[in-house]
Amino acid sequence: MSSKQEAGFLLELLDMFLGLAKSHGWWESELHKGESLKEFQAKFPAGSEGWLHYRNMAYFWECVGVLTRNRLINQELIFNTFFITPDWEKAEKIVKDEQEQINPLLGENFEWLAKQKMAWVQKRLKGETKRSRN
């Protein structure tokens, strides 16, 4: 894929993300770091508005993870554009519980994406530190 095509694809992903503004707003205000699957399901049973918002965002991040992991879009573009880690930190316990209780493959690409983003940030921070010392 050419750089121009990747940029266009990134803009399409960004447009999808912006289309999920209501779900992301819910994620930021209603989803709490460390919340278990059991706690989440008690507050937001399957089919509820909260459940749908959670699924919308989790599915978005899973899809971005699939695309990035399979090198269908440039990782640098994704990491420079999206703040992934805060969303992962809120969903991590729920995803881990789902993997343990339902299917070990659930959310695996979202998890991979978040870990890659964290490593990317650390690498960039180390590079910035080296440059600032020179």
C-alpha positions as CSV (number, residue, x, y, z in Angstrom):
1,M,0.0,0.0,0.0
2,S,1.4,3.4,-0.9
3,S,1.8,6.1,1.7
4,K,-1.0,8.1,0.1
5,Q,-3.3,5.0,0.4
6,E,-2.3,4.4,4.0
7,A,-3.0,8.0,4.8
8,G,-6.5,7.7,3.3
9,F,-7.1,4.5,5.2
10,L,-6.0,6.2,8.4
11,L,-8.4,9.0,7.8
12,E,-11.2,6.5,7.3
13,L,-10.3,4.8,10.6
14,L,-10.3,8.2,12.3
15,D,-13.7,9.0,10.8
16,M,-15.0,5.7,12.2
17,F,-13.5,6.6,15.6
18,L,-15.2,10.0,15.5
19,G,-18.4,8.3,14.6
20,L,-18.1,6.4,17.9
21,A,-17.9,9.6,19.9
22,K,-20.9,8.7,22.0
23,S,-19.5,5.3,22.8
24,H,-16.1,6.7,23.5
25,G,-17.6,9.4,25.8
26,W,-19.4,6.6,27.6
27,W,-16.2,4.6,27.9
28,E,-14.4,7.6,29.4
29,S,-17.1,8.4,32.0
30,E,-18.7,5.1,32.8
31,L,-16.0,2.4,32.4
32,H,-13.6,2.2,35.4
33,K,-10.1,0.8,35.5
34,G,-9.9,-2.5,37.3
35,E,-13.6,-3.3,36.9
36,S,-14.2,-7.0,36.6
37,L,-16.4,-8.7,34.0
38,K,-18.8,-9.7,36.8
39,E,-19.0,-6.0,38.0
40,F,-19.4,-4.8,34.4
41,Q,-22.2,-7.3,33.6
42,A,-24.0,-6.4,36.8
43,K,-24.1,-2.7,35.8
44,F,-24.5,-3.2,32.1
45,P,-26.2,-6.4,31.1
46,A,-26.1,-7.8,27.6
47,G,-28.1,-5.6,25.3
48,S,-28.1,-2.5,27.5
49,E,-26.9,0.8,26.2
50,G,-23.6,0.6,28.3
51,W,-23.0,-2.9,27.0
52,L,-23.4,-1.7,23.4
53,H,-21.1,1.2,24.0
54,Y,-18.5,-1.1,25.4
55,R,-18.8,-3.5,22.6
56,N,-18.6,-0.8,20.0
57,M,-15.3,0.5,21.3
58,A,-13.8,-2.9,22.1
59,Y,-14.6,-4.1,18.6
60,F,-13.1,-0.9,17.1
61,W,-9.8,-1.5,19.0
62,E,-9.8,-5.2,18.2
63,C,-10.2,-4.3,14.4
64,V,-7.4,-1.7,14.6
65,G,-5.3,-4.3,16.3
66,V,-6.0,-6.9,13.6
67,L,-5.1,-4.4,10.8
68,T,-1.9,-3.2,12.6
69,R,-0.8,-6.7,13.7
70,N,-1.1,-8.0,10.1
71,R,0.7,-4.9,8.7
72,L,-2.3,-3.8,6.7
73,I,-1.7,-0.3,8.0
74,N,1.5,1.3,9.2
75,Q,2.0,1.0,12.9
76,E,3.6,4.5,13.2
77,L,0.5,6.1,11.7
78,I,-1.8,4.3,14.2
79,F,0.4,5.1,17.2
80,N,0.9,8.7,16.2
81,T,-2.9,9.2,15.8
82,F,-4.6,7.2,18.6
83,F,-4.4,7.2,22.4
84,I,-4.8,3.5,22.9
85,T,-3.4,2.9,26.3
86,P,-6.0,4.7,28.4
87,D,-8.8,2.7,26.7
88,W,-6.9,-0.5,27.2
89,E,-6.2,0.2,30.9
90,K,-10.0,0.6,31.5
91,A,-10.9,-2.5,29.6
92,E,-8.0,-4.8,30.6
93,K,-9.6,-6.5,33.6
94,I,-12.8,-7.1,31.7
95,V,-10.9,-8.5,28.6
96,K,-8.7,-10.7,30.8
97,D,-11.8,-12.1,32.6
98,E,-13.5,-12.8,29.2
99,Q,-10.3,-14.5,28.0
100,E,-10.3,-16.7,31.1
101,Q,-14.0,-17.4,31.4
102,I,-15.2,-17.4,27.8
103,N,-12.5,-17.6,25.1
104,P,-8.8,-17.0,25.4
105,L,-8.7,-15.3,22.0
106,L,-11.2,-12.5,22.9
107,G,-9.6,-9.1,22.7
108,E,-6.2,-10.5,21.9
109,N,-5.6,-7.9,19.2
110,F,-6.7,-5.1,21.3
111,E,-4.3,-6.3,24.0
112,W,-1.5,-6.7,21.5
113,L,-2.1,-3.2,20.1
114,A,-2.0,-1.7,23.6
115,K,1.2,-3.5,24.5
116,Q,2.8,-2.4,21.2
117,K,1.7,1.2,21.8
118,M,3.2,1.2,25.3
119,A,6.5,-0.2,23.9
120,W,6.5,2.4,21.1
121,V,6.0,5.2,23.6
122,Q,8.8,4.0,25.8
123,K,11.2,3.7,22.8
124,R,10.3,7.2,21.7
125,L,10.8,8.6,25.2
126,K,14.2,7.0,25.4
127,G,15.1,8.5,22.0
128,E,13.9,11.9,23.1
129,T,15.9,11.7,26.3
130,K,19.1,10.8,24.2
131,R,18.4,13.7,21.8
132,S,17.9,16.2,24.7
133,R,21.2,15.2,26.3
134,N,23.2,15.8,23.1
